[in-house]
Amino acid sequence: MNDQNSGAYRYFVTYTGVKLPFKLVSPLAEQEVANRNTFFRGYFDEQERLLGFQKVIYGEVELEHKYQYHGNGVLKRAEITDADGELTVLCFDEEGNSDKNSAG
């Protein structure tokens, strides 16, 4: 999986929510990550919107989410890559409804 944003990562214990985008919670200092088997590393834009995150287990990326937003701040597209490398793409309209007719 892609490690393109490694310089801008922030680290977290877990996430919350059932609706996308997930919210990363319980921040970790970078030095705390070395002592953990599992953690989330996320990257954000200037407006503190989550652009994506990776779930890291024993040093390996097990799950990755990438998010894009409409101009109004509502989630536009989510790309989810699971542990098997399977990619799922979800698209949403400007009101946050699933856009079944769009590939993004």
Secondary structure, DSSP 8 states (H G I E B T S, - for coil): ---TTGGG-EEEEEEE-SSSS-EEEEEE-HHHHTT-SEEEEEEE-TT--EEEEEEEETTEEEEEEEEEE-TTS-EEEEEEE-TT--EEEEEB-TTS-B-TT---
